[in-house]
Amino acid sequence: MTGANKARSSNGSSGNGRRRSDAADDLSPAQLAQRASRELAELLGRAPEAIVSLDRTEDGWRVGVEVLETRRIPDTADVLAEYEIDADEHGRLLGYRRTRRYARGRVQDTR
C-alpha cells in the first residue's frame, strides 16, 4: 500500500475519519472571508480594499468588504463602497448588497 493510499479509507475519508471534501473545506474565519471577498471581486470586476466585518448568521456568514469604486485625484477623494456578502459555511457567495458609498477622506461615526 502506498503512502497516499494509507491516508484514505475505502469510503474516501482520511485517517481521522472525516471525508476528504469536508477536510478541504475546513476554513479559518479569515480564509472564509477572503474566499467570499474573492468571489465578490469576480462579480464586480474590482478588487476588495479590506474586509471590515465578519459575523456568524443562521445560514452561514456575513462578510463586510470595502471596495474602491472610483479612483480620484487626490486619493482622499476616492469613492469607496461597503458591501455585505452572505456566504455559506465554506465561504461560497450566496448573495451580496452594497450598503453604503463614501469618499475615502470622510470619517463616519458608527455609533
N, C-alpha and C positions, 0 to 999 in steps of 0.2 A: 504494500500500500504506500503511495507517495505521500509527502507531507501535506499537499493540498487536499488529498482525499481523506486524510486522517482528521482534518479540521471539520469536515462535513459529514453529517449522518445521511442516511438514505432519504430522509424527508426534507433535506435542504437546509437543516439547521446547523449552526456552528456548534462547537463543543460545549458552549454554555447553555444550550437548549433553546436559544432564540433563533427564529428564522433569519436567514441572511438578509432578506429585504428589509426586515424590521431593524436589524442592527445597522444597516447602511443609512437608515433614516433617523437614527438617534442623533439629533442635533442639539447643540447647546442653544440657549436663547439668542446669543449673539449670532451664531451661524444661521438660525432660523430667520432672524430679522434681516440678515444680509441676503439670504436666498429670496425672501419676499421682495426686498428692495430691488434686486437684480431683475426679477420678473416685471416689476413696475417700470423700470428703466427700459426694458424691451418694448413695452406698450407705448410709453411716452416718447421714446427716442431721445431721452435726456438722462444723464447720469445723476444719481442722488448725491446731494452735498453731505447729508448727515442723517443718521437715524436718531430721532428726537424723543421717541417713546416706544414702549413695548408693554402691552397689557394682555393678560390672560382673559379669554372670553369663554362663553359656554361652548362655542363650536371650534375653538382653536386659539388664535392670537390676533391682536390688533396692533399694527406697527405704524408709528408715525414717522414719515420721511419728509425731509426738506429737499426741495428740488429747485435748481436755478432755472427760471422760466425765461427771463430776458436779461441779457448782458448789456450793461450800460457803462458809460464813462462819466464820472468816476465810478469805480466798482461799488461804492456805497449807495449808488442809485440802482443797482441791480434789482430786478424783481424776482423774489423768491416765492415759492408756494409750499404749503404744507399739505401732504396727502395722508389719509388714513387708509391702510391696507388691511383687509380682512384675509387672514391666511389660515390654512388648516394646520393640523398637528405637525406636518412635515415642512411647513413654510411655503407651500404652494398657494398661489394667489387665488382667492375666491371672489374678491371684489375690491374696488378702491373708489375713493372720492377725494376731490380737492376740498379742503376745509377752510383754507384762507390763502390770500396773496398779500404780500407786503414788500416794501423796499428794504434792502439789506440794512441800511443805516438806521432804520426805525426800530426802537426797542418798545415792545409791548408788555405792559404789566399783566401777568396772567392770574392775578388774584381776583 
